[in-house]
Amino acid sequence: MDTNFETVVLDETTSTQDEVAKRLGSAPLLVVARSQTRGRGRSGADWANAPRAVAASLGFRPIWPTSRWPLITLVSGVAAVRALRYHPDGLTLKWPNDLMRGDEKLGGILTEAGGGRVITGWGANLYWPDPPCGWGAIFDEDPGVEAAVELGRSWAGELLEMVSRPVDLWPHEEYRRLCSTLDRLITWVPDGRGRAVTVSPQGGLEVATARGPVTLTAGEVTELRHGRRDH
């Protein structure tokens, strides 16, 4: 699989996901926007933009079997943390697609697939002096206008390097170490409650419930909430 990618940088767009969908050819394509006006999250949710944010989407044609493509969301989260490894500590991943610090959401991953191709997007708040409750930003000071482009390219490179390997070599243990959902009491929509035990090699969240163990997949959960950590 080709791990080289073309980069398109835009000052503003409605959605980097849509831009990649229009432009993607045979080679991987990264679109980074310094601002997007109609970004979206999972299940069509609107995405709130910080004053300084990264909005990046990468389109490519995976070598993995389509049955394993849901793992790309998890791998994209690992790629985001790796892209930020020289920046503030304390970053975690809330299963399946959120970038967190403590209880504050800093960003998220959206993966869309079809026609033999995947478009995965990463949105993250870089600087937000007065964020809404439950939200946060990666930096305490404005990192500047070019930070989005630099981080977007780093994220895309990390992601393509991981998905170019056989699927069984995806960074499962690294994801588990980063996952703040584990060992917590959780609730999820449409209707569930239990204790998150582990993330399976297939990327599912294994949960102990009053009715016995269940394995959640990202596609069947529209919202997941953390409760207290269960010791």
TORSE-809641 format. One record per residue (C-alpha): residue in one letter; x, y, z. Coordinates in steps of 0.2 Angstrom, whole numbers, padded with zeros to 4 digits, always signed. Example, Ala and Ser with C-alpha at 12.3 -4.5 7.8 and 13.67 -1.06 7.14 Angstrom:
% TORSE-809641
a+0062-0022+0039 s+0068-0005+0036 
% end
This chain:
% TORSE-809641
m+0000+0000+0000 d+0006+0017-0005 t+0011+0027+0011 n+0015+0043+0002 f+0001+0056+0001 e-0004+0072-0008 t-0009+0087+0004 v-0022+0100+0000 v-0022+0115+0012 l-0037+0126+0012 d-0040+0142+0023 e-0059+0137+0024 t-0071+0123+0019 t-0088+0117+0023 s-0081+0099+0027 t-0064+0091+0024 q-0073+0074+0023 d-0083+0081+0008 e-0067+0089+0000 v-0058+0072+0000 a-0074+0063-0007 k-0074+0075-0022 r-0055+0075-0025 l-0049+0057-0020 g-0041+0047-0034 s-0030+0032-0034 a-0017+0039-0022 p-0020+0044-0003 l-0026+0062-0001 l-0025+0073+0014 v-0036+0088+0015 v-0032+0100+0030 a-0043+0116+0033 r-0038+0130+0045 s-0057+0132+0047 q-0072+0122+0042 t-0090+0128+0043 r-0100+0112+0043 g-0089+0099+0051 r-0098+0084+0057 g-0096+0070+0070 r-0102+0052+0072 s-0120+0049+0068 g-0121+0066+0059 a-0118+0076+0075 d-0112+0094+0072 w-0094+0098+0076 a-0090+0113+0087 n-0075+0123+0081 a-0062+0131+0093 p-0054+0148+0088 r-0039+0137+0083 a-0042+0119+0077 v-0036+0106+0066 a-0048+0099+0053 a-0040+0085+0043 s-0047+0071+0032 l-0037+0057+0024 g-0044+0046+0010 f-0036+0030+0005 r-0039+0012-0002 p-0036+0000+0013 i-0027-0017+0010 w-0037-0024+0025 p-0052-0034+0023 t-0068-0024+0023 s-0074-0033+0039 r-0059-0025+0048 w-0061-0008+0042 p-0070-0002+0059 l-0053-0004+0066 i-0047+0011+0056 t-0057+0023+0068 l-0047+0016+0083 v-0030+0017+0073 s-0034+0035+0068 g-0035+0039+0087 v-0018+0031+0090 a-0011+0041+0076 a-0018+0057+0083 v-0010+0054+0100 r+0007+0050+0091 a+0005+0066+0081 l+0004+0075+0098 r+0018+0066+0107 y+0029+0081+0108 h+0015+0091+0115 p+0005+0091+0131 d+0004+0075+0141 g-0011+0067+0148 l-0020+0063+0132 t-0032+0048+0131 l-0044+0040+0120 k-0062+0037+0124 w-0069+0022+0115 p-0072+0022+0100 n-0067+0039+0093 d-0064+0053+0106 l-0048+0062+0110 m-0048+0067+0129 r-0039+0074+0143 g-0047+0070+0159 d-0066+0072+0157 e-0063+0086+0143 k-0066+0081+0125 l-0052+0088+0114 g-0057+0081+0098 g-0064+0066+0088 i-0062+0054+0074 l-0075+0051+0060 t-0073+0037+0048 e-0084+0035+0032 a-0082+0021+0019 g-0089+0015+0003 g-0084+0011-0015 g-0068+0002-0009 r-0061+0018-0001 v-0061+0025+0017 i-0061+0043+0022 t-0056+0046+0040 g-0056+0063+0048 w-0048+0070+0063 g-0055+0086+0072 a-0046+0093+0087 n-0047+0109+0097 l-0029+0117+0098 y-0033+0133+0107 w-0049+0138+0115 p-0048+0151+0129 d-0066+0149+0135 p-0073+0132+0130 p-0091+0126+0134 c-0092+0114+0149 g-0085+0097+0145 w-0074+0103+0131 g-0056+0108+0131 a-0041+0112+0120 i-0024+0104+0118 f-0014+0120+0120 d-0015+0134+0133 e-0008+0146+0121 d-0012+0149+0103 p+0001+0138+0093 g-0001+0148+0077 v-0010+0146+0060 e+0002+0133+0053 a+0000+0121+0068 a-0016+0113+0060 v-0006+0109+0044 e+0009+0102+0053 l-0001+0091+0065 g-0013+0085+0050 r+0002+0079+0040 s+0010+0071+0055 w-0007+0062+0059 a-0009+0056+0041 g+0009+0049+0040 e+0006+0039+0056 l-0010+0033+0051 l-0005+0027+0034 e+0011+0018+0041 m+0000+0008+0053 v-0013+0003+0040 s+0000-0002+0028 r+0004-0017+0039 p-0006-0033+0040 v-0022-0030+0050 d-0017-0041+0064 l-0002-0030+0068 w-0013-0015+0072 p-0007-0007+0088 h-0020-0016+0100 e-0010-0015+0116 e-0006+0004+0113 y-0024+0007+0111 r-0028-0002+0126 r-0015+0008+0136 l-0023+0024+0130 c-0041+0020+0132 s-0049+0029+0147 t-0065+0019+0145 l-0058+0003+0153 d-0062-0001+0171 r-0076+0012+0171 l-0095+0010+0173 i-0102+0016+0157 t-0119+0019+0149 w-0123+0019+0131 v-0137+0023+0118 p-0148+0015+0113 d-0149+0005+0130 g-0135-0002+0140 r-0126-0001+0156 g-0110-0010+0163 r-0092-0010+0167 a-0080-0009+0152 v-0067-0023+0154 t-0056-0022+0138 v-0055-0019+0120 s-0054-0035+0109 p-0042-0038+0095 q-0056-0035+0083 g-0059-0017+0091 g-0075-0021+0100 l-0078-0015+0118 e-0080-0029+0130 v-0092-0025+0144 a-0098-0034+0159 t-0117-0032+0162 a-0130-0038+0174 r-0136-0050+0160 g-0118-0056+0156 p-0104-0051+0145 v-0107-0041+0129 t-0096-0034+0115 l-0100-0017+0108 t-0096-0012+0091 a-0094+0006+0086 g-0108+0005+0073 e-0121+0000+0085 v-0117+0013+0099 t-0123+0031+0095 e-0117+0038+0112 l-0107+0031+0126 r-0105+0040+0143 h-0092+0037+0156 g-0096+0035+0174 r-0085+0032+0189 r-0069+0021+0188 d-0073+0004+0195 h-0059-0002+0206 
% end
